[in-house]
Amino acid sequence: MATPDRLYEDLKKHLDFPLAWGTSPIRDFREWRRTARATVEAHLLVERQDETPYAPEYSDRARTDAYTQELVTLSLTRHERVRGALLTPHGSGPFRAVLLLHDHGARFDIGKEKLVRPWYDDTRLAAARTWADQYFSGRFVGDELARRGCTVLCLDAPGWGDRGPIAYQDQQALASAYYNLGSSLAGLMAREDARAAGFLAGLNGGRGVAAVGFSMGAYRAWQTAALTDAVSATAAVCWMTGLKDVMVPGNNTLRGQSSYYMLHPGLPRFLDFPDVASIAAPRPMLFFNGGLDPLFPADGVRIAYDRLRAVWHSRHAEERLHLKTWPEFGHVFVDRMQDEVFDWLDHVL
């Protein structure tokens, strides 16, 4: 009789991602993209919300010397209104637009405030500064982008900031509730992020937007690019790997809490993480990983990078894919990394 551990290892061994580009029997790339995206869509377990009006409401407007700050509340689904920070450079535009996606970090009292300085709340400002010091060299990434001439939108994911804060142990209960209802916490976040990209593209006159994120925000960024053509470029810092390579004892992927925000039941029977990201090919994409990052083993990063490189190569678009490991850094998005991302965005946008 097979033990649960033995069954798990056998299932993992036979995970071969048959829908991946190059493995799939589909040889036309456009047809493959349609099929792969439809497969991801089917495993989100949350219906599309395309007909729900955004109905934005604006408040708490303030000005800096370079950009306007305001809070915007909108409907990403028909079930809930979500508040986010919107930064708009001074001038007539048009401006480049960035959908900024916050990380997990097991801290829920701040969400959007991790990346945009909360001018509207002194209590959150103190917490946000601590977070920026720990991960971003003391910078607020959204404010840096706005100073460089980008319109920036950053919203709270379910459970963070204005939509929480939940406690760490609540994540499993929340995910279980969604699964019991035939839905998915990860699917909800994916749907909301795709809708947010569409809203920002509309503000930007229909032009595409860049999706940018760190850690779980990086996962959200490349996932959003896979789900919607509203994203024209993606910068994902510290979240890319092969699935099987992170399914090891102690890794967050096997912990029954934060993993639920990135767990789409059944999807790995068809596609690995880099395969999902490749749905966005041949649009420009940047992936950074830290060589000292304990969450993403080097073998998993290398395998993912090789698979991404092969897809963009097959599209004769190698120059649109920027892959880099920073050997001296761990799980951070420090100023040197930010500056390279900002310069890359200037180039591709």
C-alpha positions in Angstrom: 0.0 0.0 0.0 1.4 3.4 -1.0 2.0 5.9 1.7 0.8 9.5 1.2 4.4 10.7 0.9 5.1 8.0 -1.7 2.0 8.9 -3.7 3.0 12.6 -3.6 6.4 11.9 -5.0 5.0 9.7 -7.7 2.5 12.4 -8.8 5.3 15.0 -8.8 7.5 12.7 -10.9 4.9 12.3 -13.5 4.1 16.0 -13.8 5.1 16.8 -17.3 3.1 19.9 -18.3 1.8 18.6 -21.6 0.4 22.0 -22.8 3.7 23.8 -22.5 4.8 25.5 -25.8 7.2 23.1 -27.5 5.6 20.1 -25.8 2.1 20.7 -26.8 0.9 19.2 -30.1 -0.3 22.7 -31.1 2.3 24.1 -33.5 0.7 27.5 -34.3 1.8 30.0 -31.6 -1.3 32.1 -31.7 -3.5 29.1 -31.4 -1.4 27.8 -28.5 -1.7 31.2 -26.8 -5.5 31.1 -27.1 -5.6 27.5 -25.8 -3.2 28.1 -23.0 -4.9 31.2 -21.8 -8.3 29.5 -21.9 -6.8 26.7 -19.8 -5.6 29.1 -17.2 -9.0 30.9 -17.3 -10.9 27.7 -16.7 -8.8 26.9 -13.6 -9.3 30.3 -12.0 -12.8 29.2 -10.9 -14.0 32.8 -10.8 -16.1 34.1 -13.6 -15.0 37.0 -15.8 -16.3 40.4 -14.7 -15.9 42.3 -18.0 -19.4 43.7 -17.9 -19.1 45.1 -14.4 -18.7 48.9 -14.6 -15.6 50.2 -12.8 -17.6 53.3 -11.6 -14.5 55.0 -10.1 -14.8 57.5 -7.3 -11.8 59.7 -6.4 -10.9 61.2 -3.0 -8.0 62.5 -0.8 -6.3 64.3 -3.6 -2.9 66.0 -2.9 0.0 67.3 -5.0 3.8 66.9 -4.9 6.2 68.9 -7.0 6.1 66.3 -9.7 2.7 64.4 -9.5 -0.8 64.3 -8.2 -1.8 61.7 -5.6 -5.4 60.5 -5.1 -7.3 57.6 -3.9 -9.6 55.8 -6.3 -12.3 53.3 -5.4 -13.6 51.0 -8.1 -15.4 47.8 -8.8 -13.1 45.1 -10.0 -15.9 42.5 -9.5 -19.6 43.0 -8.9 -19.1 41.9 -5.3 -16.8 44.5 -3.8 -15.4 48.0 -4.1 -11.6 48.2 -3.9 -9.6 51.3 -3.0 -6.2 52.0 -4.5 -3.6 54.8 -4.9 -3.3 56.6 -8.2 -0.3 58.8 -9.0 -0.4 61.0 -12.1 2.5 63.2 -13.3 2.0 66.8 -13.8 1.5 67.9 -17.4 -0.6 67.1 -20.4 0.7 63.6 -21.2 0.3 61.0 -22.6 2.2 59.3 -19.8 3.5 55.8 -19.5 1.3 53.7 -17.2 2.3 51.2 -14.6 0.1 48.7 -12.7 2.1 48.2 -9.5 1.3 45.0 -7.6 2.3 44.6 -4.0 3.9 41.6 -2.3 2.7 39.2 0.4 5.4 39.3 3.1 3.1 38.0 5.8 2.2 41.6 6.7 -1.4 42.5 6.0 -2.0 45.9 7.6 -0.4 47.6 4.6 -0.9 46.6 0.9 -0.7 49.4 -1.6 1.2 51.3 1.0 4.1 49.0 0.6 4.8 50.6 -2.7 3.1 54.0 -2.6 3.8 56.5 0.2 0.4 56.8 2.1 0.0 60.6 2.2 -3.5 60.0 3.6 -2.6 58.0 6.8 0.2 58.7 9.3 -0.2 55.4 11.1 0.3 53.4 7.9 3.1 55.7 6.8 5.2 54.5 9.7 4.6 50.9 8.8 5.2 51.6 5.1 8.5 53.3 5.8 9.7 50.3 7.7 8.7 48.0 4.8 10.4 50.2 2.3 13.6 50.2 4.4 13.6 46.4 4.6 13.0 45.6 1.0 13.3 48.7 -1.3 16.4 50.6 0.0 14.0 53.1 1.7 12.2 54.0 -1.5 8.6 54.0 -2.4 8.7 52.3 -5.8 5.4 53.9 -7.0 6.5 57.4 -6.1 9.8 56.8 -7.9 8.0 55.8 -11.0 5.6 58.8 -10.9 8.6 61.1 -10.6 10.0 59.5 -13.8 6.8 60.3 -15.7 4.6 57.3 -15.2 1.0 57.1 -14.1 0.9 54.5 -11.3 -2.0 52.5 -10.0 -1.7 50.2 -6.9 -4.6 48.5 -5.2 -5.0 46.3 -2.2 -5.2 42.5 -2.9 -7.9 40.6 -0.9 -6.9 40.6 2.8 -4.5 43.5 2.8 -4.8 47.2 3.8 -8.3 48.5 3.4 -9.5 44.9 2.7 -8.2 43.5 5.9 -6.0 43.1 7.7 -6.4 39.4 8.0 -4.2 37.4 10.3 -1.7 34.9 8.9 -3.7 31.9 9.9 -6.8 33.3 8.3 -5.5 32.7 4.8 -6.2 29.0 5.0 -9.7 29.5 6.3 -10.4 32.1 3.6 -9.1 29.9 0.8 -11.1 26.9 2.2 -14.2 29.0 2.2 -13.7 29.8 -1.5 -13.0 26.2 -2.4 -16.1 25.0 -0.6 -18.1 27.5 -2.7 -16.6 26.2 -5.9 -14.4 29.2 -6.3 -10.7 30.2 -5.6 -8.9 32.9 -3.6 -6.0 32.8 -6.1 -8.5 33.0 -9.0 -10.2 36.1 -7.4 -6.8 37.9 -7.1 -6.0 37.0 -10.7 -9.3 38.2 -12.0 -9.0 41.5 -10.1 -5.5 42.2 -11.3 -6.5 41.7 -14.9 -9.5 44.0 -14.4 -7.2 46.6 -12.8 -4.9 46.5 -15.9 -8.0 47.1 -18.1 -9.0 50.1 -16.0 -5.5 51.7 -16.1 -5.3 51.1 -19.9 -8.6 53.0 -20.2 -7.2 55.9 -18.2 -4.2 55.7 -20.5 -6.3 56.3 -23.6 -6.3 52.6 -24.5 -2.6 52.3 -24.7 -1.0 49.3 -22.9 0.3 49.4 -19.4 3.3 47.8 -17.7 2.7 45.3 -14.9 5.4 45.6 -12.2 5.8 43.7 -9.0 8.1 42.2 -6.3 7.7 38.8 -4.7 4.0 37.8 -4.8 3.6 41.0 -6.8 5.9 39.6 -9.4 3.8 36.5 -9.6 0.8 38.7 -10.0 2.5 40.8 -12.7 3.4 37.9 -15.1 0.1 36.2 -14.4 -1.8 39.4 -15.3 0.3 39.7 -18.5 -0.8 36.1 -19.4 -4.4 36.9 -18.8 -4.9 40.2 -20.6 -3.4 42.0 -23.6 -3.9 45.2 -21.8 -0.4 44.5 -20.3 2.2 45.5 -22.9 5.3 44.9 -20.7 6.1 43.1 -17.5 8.8 43.4 -14.8 8.8 40.6 -12.2 11.3 40.7 -9.4 11.9 37.7 -7.2 9.1 35.3 -8.3 9.9 32.8 -11.1 10.8 29.2 -10.8 9.8 25.7 -11.9 7.0 24.2 -9.8 8.7 20.9 -9.0 11.9 22.6 -7.9 10.1 24.6 -5.1 8.0 21.7 -4.0 10.5 20.8 -1.3 10.2 20.7 2.5 10.2 24.1 4.1 9.3 26.1 1.0 6.3 28.3 1.0 4.7 26.4 -1.8 4.0 23.5 0.6 2.8 25.6 3.5 -0.9 25.8 3.9 -1.2 29.6 4.2 0.4 32.1 1.8 0.5 29.5 -1.0 -3.2 29.7 -1.5 -2.9 33.1 -3.1 -1.0 31.4 -5.9 -2.6 28.0 -6.0 -4.9 27.2 -9.0 -6.2 23.7 -8.5 -5.6 21.4 -11.4 -3.6 23.9 -13.6 -0.2 22.2 -13.1 -1.6 19.2 -14.9 -1.2 21.3 -18.0 1.2 24.2 -17.4 4.2 25.1 -15.3 4.8 28.7 -14.0 7.1 29.7 -16.9 4.6 28.2 -19.3 1.8 30.5 -18.0 4.2 33.5 -18.2 5.0 32.6 -21.8 1.4 33.2 -22.8 2.5 36.9 -22.9 5.2 36.2 -25.4 6.6 37.9 -27.4 5.8 41.1 -25.4 8.7 42.5 -23.4 9.3 40.8 -20.1 11.9 41.2 -17.4 12.6 38.7 -14.6 15.0 39.3 -11.8 15.9 36.8 -9.0 18.3 37.1 -6.1 21.1 34.5 -6.0 20.7 34.4 -2.2 17.0 34.2 -2.2 16.0 31.2 0.0 12.5 31.0 -1.4 13.6 30.2 -5.0 16.3 27.5 -5.4 18.9 28.3 -8.1 17.9 25.1 -10.1 14.3 26.1 -10.2 15.2 29.6 -11.4 17.5 28.3 -14.1 15.0 25.8 -15.4 12.3 28.5 -15.6 14.7 31.0 -17.3 15.7 28.3 -19.9 12.0 27.6 -20.7 11.2 31.3 -21.0 14.3 31.9 -23.2 13.2 29.0 -25.5 9.8 30.5 -26.0 11.0 34.0 -26.9 13.7 32.5 -29.1 11.0 30.6 -31.0 9.3 34.0 -31.6 12.6 35.6 -32.8 12.2 38.0 -29.9 15.1 37.3 -27.6 15.9 41.0 -27.3 12.5 41.5 -25.6 13.3 39.1 -22.7 15.6 40.3 -19.9 16.6 37.5 -17.5 19.0 38.2 -14.7 20.1 36.7 -11.3 21.7 39.1 -8.9 24.2 36.9 -7.0 24.8 39.3 -4.1 21.1 39.8 -3.2 18.4 37.8 -1.5 14.6 38.4 -1.5 14.7 42.1 -2.0 14.1 44.8 -4.7 16.9 47.3 -3.8 17.7 50.6 -5.5 20.2 49.1 -8.0 17.6 46.6 -9.2 15.0 49.3 -9.3 17.1 51.6 -11.4 17.7 48.9 -13.9 14.0 48.1 -14.1 13.2 51.8 -14.5 15.7 52.1 -17.4 14.3 49.0 -19.0 10.8 50.3 -18.8 11.9 53.6 -20.3 13.3 51.6 -23.2 10.4 49.2 -23.8 7.6 51.7 -23.2 
